Amino acid sequence: MKDKSEPETFAPFKGISYRAPDPTRLNPTRAVEEPLRRSLRADRAKGKAAFLLSGGIDTTAVVALAYQDDPDIVCYTAATDTGNDLEFARSIASHLKVPLIEVPITRDRKTLDRHRAVVSDCLQLIPLNGNFAGVSAIAEQARKDGFEILIDGTGGGEIYGGSMSHQAPIWIAEMERLGRTDRLNELKVWTGERLWASLERQSRSKQFRKTTWRETQVHMLSEWMPRWTMQVEAISDALGVKILCPMLADDVLAYALNDADLFFIGGVPKAPLRNIIRTVLPERIANRSDNQGLRFPMGKFVRHSRSDMLAVIRRNFADIPTWHPAYVTMRLFGSTSDIVRAYAVAVFHEELNNRRRVS
């Protein structure tokens, strides 16, 4: 959801205590591993816990660190038939010899029903996206299997410079301002010529040139991160299993406020997390560089569910004055993102009215 379509539902993170380290004396991996291990141990102590393992670097690092402490773990993954995530999740579980429960994410009404149930419970505008589809389905299954807690890697991308589309161009602009051609060349080797050309072109745009690295990291913590946590907390409350994110502890989040020099170390995004992974898993997994995360075929999902989604939009369209009255255009030509955003707003509006009528 775009900023202008989301209500301000809660304040940014507060209370992060932080002192900038001396980059020449800081061991980045240790600076990440020690607070993350403490946070993870505290979360595991709160009840019968399983792990959400997408196959991406963030959840893999959490699982790797947990495995070092206690190898008796159970993992869940979302089977979406898209991307390479399921293959990596299977490889990780096989190498560690831990159970992996695959939850199929289908293109039927189940995702829409779970979305409405979550919105009805929390009365918040919850985006309908791949992350919601996967996490909500896993949460529902984990609760049925008797787990009280799901531990997730939410926050890793934002904290450790994992966004190649947003953080990387700003980091490039920062390195150019500092004259750090050595660091730029390292990233160029990691990305390859084609992606590097795209990132460098982005970094020269006004949007990225006028923003410092520190500013973008503060924005990540105060704007992006709360949206993800709102969704996770809403799923937790509605579906009856607590989803805990050890990377959201204050002393873990504080890494995001480091100087730019402590990101893309050796040209590699999320280098500290990859070093944690290397302690128990093969290089092929630690070095994964393809498009990661919970891949979900939202276009196919919308085509399959289009009539159901448009019916909800139609029922609420006239009551939402901020929408442009071009429903026919949306019905015929609307993009996937147009329909998904309008549907999320319509569900929220409808559930809010339902609650008012009951009260």
Buried (B, 14 or more C-beta within 10 A) or exposed (E): BEEEBBEEBEEEBEEBEEEEBEEEEBEBBEBBBEBBBBBBBEBBEEEEBBBBBBBBBBBBBBBBBBBBEEEEBBBBBBBBEBBBBBEBBBBBBEEBEBEBBBBEBBBEEBBBEBBBBBBBBBBBBBBBBBBBBBBBBBBBBBBEEEBBBBBBBBBBBBBBBBBBEBBBBBBBBBBBEBEBEEBBEBBBEBBEEEBBEBBBEBBEEEEBBEBEBBEBBBBBBEEBBBBBBBBBBBBBBBBEBBBBBBBBBBBBBBBBBBBBBBBBBEBBBBBBBBBBBBBBBEEEBBEBEEEBBBBBBBEEBBEBBBEEBBEBBEEBBEEEEEBEEEBEEBEEEBEBBBBBBBBBBBBBBBBBEEEEEEE
